[in-house]
Amino acid sequence: DDFRALLGLATSLERQGLAYEEAADKIEGGHRITEAADPKQRVAELRARSLELWAESADWYAETLKLQKSNLDALNGLQRVEALLGKREESLAHALQMIEA
């Protein structure tokens, strides 16, 4: 029931998703070597994993907000991962909530 634990988990998952996305970008750009038989398939796998992590992160940010409705760190994190997931309208709505807070 400690909002800080949920917030920490959400942040960690968000960062892990960013690391997977960065790895995919580097493999795709030829700046990182992969031992995968099919580098394009590996890039797709890494990107899919990053989306899964960001979706889970969004869930934990939302859970944090259930415990503390005006937590700016959770609102900011939720706004970021929604943008990463391509949920622009939801992301902007949470950005407006942050401004109002």
Contacts in CASP RR format, 6 or more apart in sequence:
PFRMAT RR
TARGET T0000
AUTHOR 0000-0000-0000
METHOD contacts of the structure
MODEL  1
DDFRALLGLATSLERQGLAYEEAADKIEGGHRITEAADPKQRVAELRARS
LELWAESADWYAETLKLQKSNLDALNGLQRVEALLGKREESLAHALQMIE
A
1 67 0 8 1.000
3 64 0 8 1.000
3 67 0 8 1.000
3 68 0 8 1.000
3 71 0 8 1.000
3 74 0 8 1.000
6 60 0 8 1.000
6 63 0 8 1.000
6 64 0 8 1.000
6 67 0 8 1.000
7 60 0 8 1.000
7 61 0 8 1.000
7 64 0 8 1.000
7 71 0 8 1.000
7 73 0 8 1.000
7 74 0 8 1.000
8 60 0 8 1.000
9 60 0 8 1.000
10 57 0 8 1.000
10 58 0 8 1.000
10 59 0 8 1.000
10 60 0 8 1.000
10 61 0 8 1.000
10 63 0 8 1.000
10 64 0 8 1.000
10 74 0 8 1.000
10 77 0 8 1.000
10 81 0 8 1.000
11 57 0 8 1.000
11 73 0 8 1.000
11 77 0 8 1.000
13 53 0 8 1.000
13 54 0 8 1.000
13 56 0 8 1.000
13 57 0 8 1.000
13 60 0 8 1.000
14 53 0 8 1.000
14 54 0 8 1.000
14 57 0 8 1.000
14 77 0 8 1.000
14 80 0 8 1.000
14 81 0 8 1.000
14 84 0 8 1.000
16 53 0 8 1.000
17 49 0 8 1.000
17 50 0 8 1.000
17 53 0 8 1.000
17 54 0 8 1.000
17 57 0 8 1.000
18 50 0 8 1.000
18 84 0 8 1.000
20 46 0 8 1.000
20 47 0 8 1.000
20 49 0 8 1.000
20 50 0 8 1.000
20 53 0 8 1.000
21 46 0 8 1.000
21 47 0 8 1.000
21 50 0 8 1.000
21 84 0 8 1.000
23 32 0 8 1.000
23 46 0 8 1.000
24 42 0 8 1.000
24 43 0 8 1.000
24 46 0 8 1.000
24 47 0 8 1.000
24 50 0 8 1.000
26 32 0 8 1.000
27 33 0 8 1.000
27 34 0 8 1.000
27 39 0 8 1.000
27 42 0 8 1.000
27 43 0 8 1.000
27 46 0 8 1.000
28 39 0 8 1.000
28 40 0 8 1.000
28 43 0 8 1.000
34 42 0 8 1.000
36 42 0 8 1.000
50 84 0 8 1.000
51 85 0 8 1.000
54 81 0 8 1.000
54 84 0 8 1.000
54 85 0 8 1.000
55 81 0 8 1.000
55 85 0 8 1.000
57 77 0 8 1.000
57 81 0 8 1.000
58 78 0 8 1.000
58 81 0 8 1.000
58 82 0 8 1.000
58 85 0 8 1.000
61 74 0 8 1.000
61 75 0 8 1.000
61 77 0 8 1.000
61 78 0 8 1.000
61 81 0 8 1.000
62 78 0 8 1.000
64 71 0 8 1.000
64 74 0 8 1.000
65 71 0 8 1.000
65 74 0 8 1.000
65 75 0 8 1.000
65 78 0 8 1.000
68 74 0 8 1.000
70 101 0 8 1.000
72 98 0 8 1.000
72 101 0 8 1.000
75 94 0 8 1.000
75 97 0 8 1.000
75 98 0 8 1.000
75 101 0 8 1.000
76 98 0 8 1.000
78 94 0 8 1.000
79 91 0 8 1.000
79 92 0 8 1.000
79 94 0 8 1.000
79 95 0 8 1.000
79 98 0 8 1.000
80 91 0 8 1.000
82 88 0 8 1.000
82 90 0 8 1.000
82 91 0 8 1.000
82 94 0 8 1.000
83 91 0 8 1.000
END
